[in-house]
């Protein structure tokens, strides 16, 4: 929690347009993997044990799909629609695996707006070397209006 600091909100429903798009390039590091695994307590040996992964069809350790989900959620929180937004639904598939050190392009594109309730749907993709590692949709609740903390401050005077 951050006290005493007010962040600007992202785009509200009315200012969002179908076709709005945001992209981010990331390289998957060991730190990313271990931070994710530590937070989730995921102990799948496919993600961390070279000798185990070598005995599988993947031949080397792979990236957890949950890490990609969290990066897409973070992209929504940072950029489209931005701070104050909430992911309310996900429909994603993971057709190709990723490995440590891979560089990926994450993207969100607004494809649908719902008036009641004021929601949006974004096409979500994670691409590595022109091949999808994740593809699908995120349903999002755009930021709601912020109210002044001091709006009623003088009501008792």
N, C-alpha and C positions, 0 to 999 in steps of 0.2 A: 504494500500500500504506500502511496505517495501522499503525504499530507502537505497542505499549503501550496500545492502546485495544481493549476487548472489546465487541463489539456483541451485543445480545440476538438470539436466533434468532426467526424467524417461527413460525407455527403448524405443529406437527408433524402427521403424517398422522392420528393418533388424535383430535386436537382439531378437525379440519376437518369441516364438515358440508355435504352437498349443499344448495344454496340460499344458502350464504355469498356475499356480494356486496360489491364495492367499486367506487366511481366517483371520477373525478377530472375537473375542468373545466380545460381549457388553451386559451390563445389562441396561435395559431401566429405566431411573430415571425420577422423576418429573421435574428436571431441563431440561432434554432433551425435554420433552413434552412442557413445557412452553416456552422454547427458540424457538422451532419450531413454536408454535402457535403465539408467539409474532412477529416473522419475517414474517409470512404469513398472519396474521390477520384472521386466521381461527377460527371461533367461534362456531364450531359444538359442541353442548352440550354432544354428545357421548364421547368426548375426555376429558371433564373437570367436568361435573356435575354428581356426584354419584347418586343423587335422580332421575335424568332423565334416566341415563343408567340402573338403577335398574328396570325400567318399560319396558325395551326392552329385546329381546332374549339374549343379551350379559350379562345382570345382573350387570355388572360393567363397568367402563369407559374403552375404548379401545385406542389403539395407532393409530395415523393417518398414513395411508399408505404413505403419502408424506414424513414422517420422514424416513421411510425405503428406499425410493428412494434417499433421500439426503445422507444417510449413504452409500449406494452402490456407488453413484457418488463420495463421498469422498474417499472410498476405491480405486476406480480407480485412483483418483488424487494423492493418497499417494503411491500406491503400484503397481498396474497393469493397465495400463503401467507405471503410476507414474506421478511426477510433469511435468506440461506442456501439459498433455493430455486433451482432450475435449470430453465430452459425446455428440454425435450427434443424438442419437436415443435411445428410450426405448420401449420395449415390455414386460410388466410385468403384472402378475395377483397376486391376494392376496386371496388365498383360505381359510386361517384361520386368525382370529384376534389375536392380542397380547394385553396384559394388562401391566400396570405399574409394574415394578419389574421383568418382564420376562427376562431371559438371552437368547440371540440369537447368532447363528453362521452365519455371513455374509460371502459369498464366491463369488469369480469371477474366472472363468476358461476360458482361451482363446480357442475358438472352431473353429474360422475361420479367415483367413487373406485374404484381397483383395489387389491385386497388384496395380491396377489403379482405383480409387485413393488408396493410402496406408492407409487402414482402417483395424480395427479388430472388431470382434464380440466376446463378452464374455457371457457365461452362468452365470446368476446372481441368487443367492438363499439367502434367509433368512430362517433359520431353528430354530424352538423352539421345544424341546423335540421330535425330529425325525419327526416333522410335518412342512410342508412348510408354512411360513407366506407370503412369496413373492417368485415368480419364474418367470424366463423369460430370456431376453437377453438385453444387452447394446451394442450399436454400439459406437465405440470410434475412435477418431483421435489421434494416438500416438504423443508424443512430436516431434516437428520439431527441426532441428539443431539450436543451439544458435549462434548468431554472436557476436563477440567481440565488446564491446562498444567503444573501442579505435582503431578499425581497420583502420579508415580513419582519425585518429587524426592529423597526420602530413601532410596531403595532401595540406594544405595551407601554408606550410613552405618551 
